[in-house]
Each structure stands twice: as C-alpha cells, then as structure tokens.
Amino acid sequence: MLMELLTPPDHTPEEVAALLAAVAPVHEMYAHLPFSADPKKSLIDSRLKRLGFVVMGDVLDEVLPVLRFGSGDARIAAIAKFERNESQILKALETETHLALLESVEPRYQEFALQHCADLIREYNCTTPSEKMLCETAAGAMARHFSGLRKLKELRDENWTQANHRTIRPTRKYTGEYDDTWTLARDHTRNIEIESKEVDRSLRQYQSIVGQLAQMKSPVPDVHIKTAFVGQNQQFNAPRTL
C-alpha cells in the first residue's frame, strides 16, 4: 500500500513576515554567544583563522627588500610588520634559524645543539629541508643524551642507603630556598633506571639519524647483473677428439 504524501500548505505573507521576525532575534543572540558556549561557532572561527595563515617566508620576502633598500615611512612600516611577525617568521624558517631546536633543549646545551646542527649540515653537505631537519633532530637527540647523562651522574653521586635518606633541593618558587625532602631507596633506584633508559634511547636515536644521513649521501653503485636460463631438457654435445 502506497502512502500518499500530502502537499505542504502555502504560507500566507503574514505568516512569512512572522517567521522572519522570529529569526532576527535568534541571529542577534547567536552573534553574542561566547565561543565556549557554542563549539560549532568556535570550530568555524578556527577554520577562518587557518584560512588567514600565510607562508612566513613570503612575508619575509616582502619585508626584506624594504628593510635593505627602503627609506622613510616605507622602512618604518616594514620594521613594524617584521616585529609583529618576528616569532612566526623565525619558527617558520626553522631549517635556517633552528629556533625550535633551541627551545627543545636545556639552556646549558643550547649552544652545543646549535653548533652541532651546523656541523652536521656541513659534514653531510645538506641542502634540502628534509636533510637539515634530520640534522636538527640528531643534534636535539645528542643534547638530550648529554642532559640525561648529567642527571644520571647527579643521581648516582647522591649518598643513599637501604633506609630512607634526606636530600636538600632548591624549591621551584625561589632559587635561594631549599627544602628537606625524604626519598625512599626504591624511588631513587627507579629514577636511575628511568634516566638510564632515556640516555640509551637518545643515543640510539642519534645513531639511527646519522646512519640515515650517511646512507642518503653515499653513492649507490650501479650494478648490472646478466642472468642466463638453461632449459630442463637442453642437451649439450661436447666435441669428441680421436
């Protein structure tokens, strides 16, 4: 049995005007909603922001000629534009600035990470962004390796017995203040094990990346192999000598 669909009734002009009058307050309320109260609006806004992203390298290409050869108000405007986008430009040009690499390691190893990254780039003659990023990752891994070795040495140098022991450490709030804390021997041993694993992990990562760089830069030998196939029932007749 087929069900007959009813035709919707036509709205009168008065009904349409009433519907439009009811829609306007809804739109007005929607415009004043905070993002946290409306996830859909927050998602739309975030997508619009992504559409506004530009390649920072292009911004630098626009600003740099004005900074070098401009004069007057144009140069002042270029300086202001560069200062507004300075952090984004430096991070976008990571393969040249290595800013994210410096932020990922301890301050005491930042100079080492920067210099070692530059040394790896020169050693393997890296020119592409992927090769330079491998050098950055390797330098960061070695910096974490040294940091782990230092923490491991501090843990091993502490005097502890099978009983609980008291350690004096600086507080996080003030550098000059020190707190007395009680540490269990098993917790101390577990910390040593954790740091030992981190030291081994960072070293393996460094060795893997350096090996990959060496493999990418080593020439691949061009080998041609000629193969011959012999039939199963093929017969060879050797000449007889009398």
N, C-alpha and C positions, 0 to 999 in steps of 0.2 A: 504494500500500500504506500503510495507516494504522499508525502506531506506537502501541502501547498504552502508556499511562503507568502506571507502577507506583505503587501507593499507598504512601506512606512508612510505615515501621513505627512503631508506637506505642512511646513511651519508657516504660520502667518507672519507678516512683517513685525507685528508686535512681539511675538514670541522670539524672533531672531534678535530684536533690539534688547529684549530682557536677558538673553543668553550672553550677548556681547557686554552688557553692563555688568554681569556677574564675573566675566573673565578678567576684566581690568583690575579689580582688587586683588585677584589671585596673582597676577603678574607683578603687581606692586609689592605684595608680601614676599614673593619669591626673590625679588631683587634685593631685599633687605635681609635675607636669611644669611647667617654666617656659614662659612664653608664646613665647619664641624657639624652643623645641623643638617647638612644636605650633602651626602657623599657624592651624588651624581654631579652636582654643580662643582664640587671640588675636583672631580675627575676631568670634567670639561675644561676647567680653568688650567689644570696642569698640562693638558694636551695643547691648549692655546699657548702656554709658555714654551712648550717644546718646539712649537712651530716658529716661535720667535728666536730660537737659538741660531747663531751664525757661527761660521768657522772662524776661530780667533786668528788663524793665520791670515785670513783675508782682511780682518781689521788691522792687523799689524802692517800688511802691505799698503793699506790706505794711509795709515798714520805715519809710517817711517819716512816716506819721501818728504812729507810736510815738515817733520821734525828736522830733517837734514838740510833741506833747501828752502823751506818756507820762511816767511818773515811776518812780523806784525801780528794781527789778530788771528790769522790762519794758524800760525805756530802755537799761539796760546790755546786755541781751541783743540789743536791736535794733542798737546800735552795733557789737557784736561780729559780728553777722550781716552788717552793711553792710561792715565792714572785710574780712571773708572774701571777699566778692563784689565789692569795690570796683572792681577792674580789669575784671572781666567786665561790671559794670553800666555803667561809663563807656564801654567799647567797644561794648556793645550799643546804647547811646543815642548812637551816633556822629553822628546828624543834629543833636544839640544840644551835644555835648561836643567834637567834632572831634578826638578823641584820636588816632585812626589817621592823620588828616591830619598832625598834628604829628610823628608817628613816621616818616612817609614822606619828610620833607624835612630838609635840613641844619639844625642848631641855629641858625645865623645867620639863617635865613629862616623860622623857626617863627612869630615874631610877625607877620611880614608875611602869611604864609599864613592865619593865624587871623583877622587883621583884614580881609584882602581877601575871605575867605569870608563874613564877616559883612556886609561892604559889598555884595557881590553878592546876598546874600539880601534885604537891604533894597531894593536898587536894582530888582530884578525882583519884589519882593513874593512871595517863595517861601513857600509854606505846606505843600506836600506833601513827603513824604520823598524822592521821586524828584527834585523840583526842588532841594531842599537838597543832595542828593548830587551833582547836576550842578555846583552852586556849589563844592562841595568839590573835585571833580575839576579844575575850572578853576583854582582857587587853587593846587592842587598843581602843575598844569602851568606856571603862571607862576612859581612858586617854583623849579621845575627849570630854567626858562628863565633866570632870573637866576643860578642856580648854574652853569649851563653857560657863560653869558657871563663870569662871573668866572674860571672855569678856562681859558676861551679867551684871556682877556686875559693871564693868567699865562704861558700857553704862547707867546703872541706877544711878550711882553716879554722873554723869555729871549734872550740873545745867543748866536747859533749861526752856524756857517759850514758849508761843504760837508764839512768834515772832522769827525771825532768831537770832542765837547766834553764837559767835565766839569761836572757840576752837583752842588750841595750841597743835600741834602734831609734833613729830620728823619727819624729812624728810627721804626718803629712801636712799638718796645719802650719807649723813653724819649723824652720830648718834647725834652729838652735835648741829646740826642745828634744828631750829624749824620753822614751817610755821603757819601763821594765816589763818585759813580757815573758811568760813561761812557755816553753816549747817542749813537746814530747819528742823522745828519741825516734819513735817511728815516723813522726811527721817530718823530722829532719832528714831521715833516710829517704822518705818518699820525695822530698824536694830535690834531693841529689839525683834520684832516678829520673825525675821529670826533666831536669836540666841536662842530664846526660843524653836523653833521647833527643832533645832539641838540638844539642850540639851535633849529634850524629846525623839528624835529619837535614840540617842546614848544610853540612859538609857534602852529603850525598846530592843534594840539590845543586850545589855549586859544581861538583864534578860532572853531573849529568849535563848541565848547561854548557860548560866549557867543552865537553866532548861533542855536543851537538854543534857548537860553533866551529870546532876543528873539522868535523865531518862536512859541514856546509862549505867550508873554504878549501878543502882538499880536492884536487882534481880527480875526476872519475876516469879511470882508464878505459879506453875504447878497445874492447876485446871482440874479435870476430872468431867464431867457432864454426868450422866446417864439419858437418856430420855426413857419414855415408851409411846407407842402409843396405844390408845384404839379404836377399830373399831366402826363404827357408829351404827351398828345393834347388837352389842355384848350384851348378856344378862347375868346378874349376879343373881344367885339364892341363897338367904340367907337361912341358915337352920332355920326351924321353931322349936320352943320349945313349948311343951304342958304342 
